[in-house]
Amino acid sequence: MRLFNKEKRSTDERIVNVLNKIYKEAYYLVMIMCLISIGVKYYLHGSNIKSIILELLIIFISGIYCGIRKVCLGIYIDEVEIHDRTSKISMSVKNIIIGLVSGIVISVFFGVRNSVLYGNDTNRIWYFILVFFASFMMYCPFFVLIISVPHIISRKLSKKIPPEN
């Protein structure tokens, strides 16, 4: 029985790559199943968070686990460098743009929603402008921080990991 034997055996790289592809497909399948389950439970039970908490935990924890493993193995910084070499926009700038766009989209949504629900014909534009700018000032910095700070921390931690070559 060689369960705890740590000696290196030669492995075929092709087999390892195929296994990694299978694991990736299984991960995507589990995520799709969780999203379908959330949709079905939301449709059947309404917006009850208690019925979908397990699926949300699976999605959230698996994403965090993948991110932590990438940083611990030093792969994250390599992915960022490859992205920065092949893309016109660096990953840091792209994260800031995604944060700003997310903040603008949610601000427009809240502005339109509040102007339709609470405004009458004479003051709908005023409601939209007021809610849009208030939401913009709150959500744009929030989303930029939520998206950019983990990237910066992961990049710094991944640089500290020595390569295993």
C-alpha positions as CSV (number, residue, x, y, z in Angstrom):
1,M,0.0,0.0,0.0
2,R,1.6,3.3,-1.1
3,L,-0.8,5.8,0.2
4,F,1.7,7.9,2.1
5,N,4.7,7.3,-0.2
6,K,5.9,10.6,-1.6
7,E,8.4,9.4,-4.1
8,K,8.0,11.0,-7.5
9,R,6.8,8.6,-10.2
10,S,7.1,9.5,-13.8
11,T,3.7,10.5,-15.2
12,D,2.6,11.1,-18.7
13,E,2.0,14.8,-19.3
14,R,-0.8,14.0,-21.8
15,I,-2.7,12.0,-19.1
16,V,-2.2,14.7,-16.6
17,N,-3.6,17.3,-19.0
18,V,-6.6,15.2,-19.9
19,L,-7.3,14.6,-16.2
20,N,-7.1,18.4,-15.6
21,K,-9.5,18.9,-18.4
22,I,-12.0,16.4,-16.9
23,Y,-11.7,18.1,-13.5
24,K,-12.4,21.5,-15.1
25,E,-15.4,20.1,-16.9
26,A,-16.7,18.5,-13.7
27,Y,-16.3,21.9,-11.9
28,Y,-18.3,23.7,-14.6
29,L,-20.9,21.0,-14.4
30,V,-21.3,21.4,-10.6
31,M,-21.6,25.2,-11.0
32,I,-24.2,24.8,-13.7
33,M,-26.2,22.4,-11.6
34,C,-26.0,24.8,-8.6
35,L,-27.2,27.6,-10.7
36,I,-30.1,25.5,-12.1
37,S,-31.0,24.4,-8.6
38,I,-31.0,28.0,-7.5
39,G,-33.3,29.0,-10.4
40,V,-35.7,26.1,-9.7
41,K,-35.9,26.7,-6.0
42,Y,-36.3,30.5,-6.5
43,Y,-39.2,29.7,-8.9
44,L,-40.9,27.1,-6.6
45,H,-40.2,28.7,-3.2
46,G,-39.9,32.4,-4.0
47,S,-37.1,34.6,-2.8
48,N,-36.4,32.5,0.4
49,I,-32.7,32.6,1.0
50,K,-32.8,29.6,3.3
51,S,-33.7,27.2,0.5
52,I,-30.7,28.2,-1.6
53,I,-28.0,28.7,1.0
54,L,-26.2,25.4,0.2
55,E,-25.9,26.2,-3.5
56,L,-24.6,29.7,-2.7
57,L,-22.0,28.2,-0.3
58,I,-20.8,25.7,-2.9
59,I,-20.4,28.4,-5.5
60,F,-18.8,30.9,-3.1
61,I,-16.4,28.5,-1.3
62,S,-15.3,26.8,-4.5
63,G,-14.4,30.1,-6.1
64,I,-12.4,31.2,-3.0
65,Y,-10.7,27.8,-2.9
66,C,-9.6,28.1,-6.5
67,G,-8.3,31.6,-6.0
68,I,-6.3,30.7,-2.9
69,R,-4.8,27.6,-4.6
70,K,-3.7,29.7,-7.5
71,V,-2.0,32.2,-5.2
72,C,-0.4,29.5,-3.1
73,L,1.0,27.7,-6.1
74,G,2.3,31.0,-7.6
75,I,0.2,30.5,-10.7
76,Y,-1.8,33.7,-10.3
77,I,1.1,36.0,-11.1
78,D,1.9,33.9,-14.2
79,E,-1.7,34.2,-15.4
80,V,-1.6,38.0,-14.9
81,E,1.7,38.3,-16.8
82,I,0.4,36.2,-19.7
83,H,-2.8,38.3,-19.8
84,D,-0.9,41.6,-19.7
85,R,1.4,40.4,-22.5
86,T,-1.5,39.3,-24.8
87,S,-4.0,42.0,-24.0
88,K,-4.0,45.7,-24.8
89,I,-5.4,46.5,-21.3
90,S,-3.6,45.3,-18.2
91,M,-5.5,43.2,-15.6
92,S,-5.3,46.0,-13.0
93,V,-6.9,48.5,-15.4
94,K,-9.4,46.0,-16.5
95,N,-10.5,45.4,-12.9
96,I,-10.9,49.1,-12.3
97,I,-13.0,49.4,-15.5
98,I,-15.2,46.4,-14.5
99,G,-15.7,48.0,-11.1
100,L,-16.7,51.3,-12.6
101,V,-19.0,49.8,-15.2
102,S,-20.7,47.6,-12.5
103,G,-21.2,50.7,-10.3
104,I,-22.7,52.6,-13.2
105,V,-25.0,49.8,-14.2
106,I,-26.4,49.3,-10.7
107,S,-26.7,53.1,-10.3
108,V,-28.7,53.4,-13.5
109,F,-30.9,50.4,-12.4
110,F,-31.6,52.0,-9.0
111,G,-32.2,55.4,-10.6
112,V,-34.7,54.1,-13.1
113,R,-36.4,51.8,-10.6
114,N,-36.9,54.6,-8.0
115,S,-38.0,57.1,-10.6
116,V,-40.7,54.7,-11.8
117,L,-41.8,53.6,-8.4
118,Y,-41.7,56.8,-6.4
119,G,-41.7,59.7,-8.9
120,N,-44.7,61.2,-10.6
121,D,-44.8,62.8,-14.0
122,T,-43.3,66.1,-12.9
123,N,-40.3,64.8,-10.8
124,R,-39.3,61.5,-12.3
125,I,-36.1,63.0,-13.8
126,W,-35.2,64.6,-10.5
127,Y,-35.6,61.2,-8.7
128,F,-33.5,59.5,-11.4
129,I,-30.7,62.1,-11.2
130,L,-30.7,62.1,-7.4
131,V,-30.7,58.4,-6.9
132,F,-28.3,57.8,-9.8
133,F,-25.6,60.1,-8.3
134,A,-26.1,58.9,-4.8
135,S,-25.8,55.3,-5.9
136,F,-22.9,56.2,-8.2
137,M,-21.0,57.7,-5.3
138,M,-21.5,54.6,-3.1
139,Y,-21.3,51.7,-5.5
140,C,-18.5,52.7,-7.9
141,P,-15.9,52.9,-5.2
142,F,-17.3,49.8,-3.5
143,F,-17.1,47.7,-6.7
144,V,-13.7,49.0,-7.6
145,L,-12.4,48.1,-4.1
146,I,-14.1,44.7,-4.1
147,I,-12.6,43.8,-7.5
148,S,-9.2,45.5,-7.3
149,V,-8.1,44.8,-3.8
150,P,-8.2,41.0,-4.0
151,H,-6.2,41.3,-7.3
152,I,-3.6,43.5,-5.7
153,I,-3.2,41.3,-2.6
154,S,-3.1,38.1,-4.7
155,R,-0.5,39.5,-7.0
156,K,1.7,40.5,-4.0
157,L,1.3,37.2,-2.3
158,S,1.9,35.2,-5.5
159,K,5.2,37.1,-6.1
160,K,6.4,36.0,-2.7
161,I,5.9,32.3,-3.5
162,P,9.2,30.9,-4.8
163,P,9.0,29.0,-8.1
164,E,9.1,25.2,-7.7
165,N,11.2,24.6,-10.9
